[in-house]
Amino acid sequence: MLNDIERKRAEKMIVRLLKPRHSPHVKSGGTVLYREVGQTFEIYSARPAFGDPDEIIEIPIAKFRYVRTQQTWQLLWSRASGKWQRYEPMREAEDLAELVDEVWRDPYCCFWG
């Protein structure tokens, strides 16, 4: 588990991914959120289902996992199969901000489509 200081630092960086990626006049129909699970932060989009607006569909975007023994953050992306895989162009970094920037830029269209 992350301690309070590590958690706050990570949340401060990850919250940058929650702002809209498109122009304000373009509606994406969803909201980008995150959740903490142990030493992992999952970024996902939540939107109403097409046929049932009361049902919320979660679409995975990225995972950031802290490996305390190596003091590094790992970046994972969700394949079409739903399985998480390490992001090969930038598998890990000591600074979470580098990985957050890579997800935001998404040069290989792995995260935002």
N, C-alpha and C positions, 0 to 999 in steps of 0.2 A: 504494500500500500504506500501511496505517496504521503509525505507529511504535509502539514498545512501550508508551509511556505512553498514547497514544490507544486502543490495543487494550485495555489493562487497564481504562481508564475505561469504554469501551463494554461490555466483558464484565460489569463490575460492575453496570451498569444493566440489561442484557439478561437476566441470570440471574434477575431478578425475575419474568420471564414463564415460567420453567420450573417454578414451584411450581403445585400443583394448583389449578384454578379452582373445583372443586366441594367439597362437604362430604367429609370423610374416608371416610364410609361409602359414598359413591357411587364406583363403579369406572368409570373412563373406558376402560380397556382399552388405553391407550396412554401414551406418554411424550412430553413436549414437550422438544425438543432445539434446538440451534442449531449452525450452522457458519459459518465465515468464508471468504468467497471474495473475495479482493482487498480492496476497500474496502466490501464488502457483508456484512451479517450476515443469514442466512436463518433464520427460526424455523419449525419444522415439527413435526408430530406423527408419531411412528413407532409402528405397532401391527402385530400379526400379521394376516395375511390370514385371512379367514373360513374358506375351504376348505383352506388350507395354512398351519398355524401356523409353519412354518419360513421362510415368505416374509414379509418385512417391507414394509409399505406406508407410504410417506411422504406425509403430507397437508400441503401448504404452508399457513402461517398468515400470515406477514408478512415483509417485507424492509426493512432499514434500510440505506440507501446513503449513504456520506459523499462529498460533492463538495468536494474540497479547494480548488478555485479560488474557490468561494463560501463556504467554511467553514460549510456547512450539512449537515444530515442530511435525506434524503428518506425518506418512508414509502410503501411499495407494498403492495398486497394482490393476492391471486390470484383472478381471476375464474373462473367455472365452466368456461370454455374452457381454463383452465390458463395463460392469459397474465397477466403481471404488469402492473398499472396503478397509476399514482400515486393515492394516497388523497386525493380532492378536499377533504374537510372540513379536512384539516390536511396539506398537501402536503409541507411542510418546516419545519424549525426549527433554530435554532443549537444548542439544547440537546437532546440525544438523550433525556433523561429525559421531556420533554414528549411525544415520540412514543411512548415505551414506555408511559407512562400512558394515552395514547389507545388503544393496542392492548389494554391490560388492561381498560379500561372498555368498549370496543367498543360505542359508542352506536348504531351503524348496523348491527351484526351482520355486519360484513365479514370479521372475523378468526376468531372462535370459532364462528360459525354461529348 
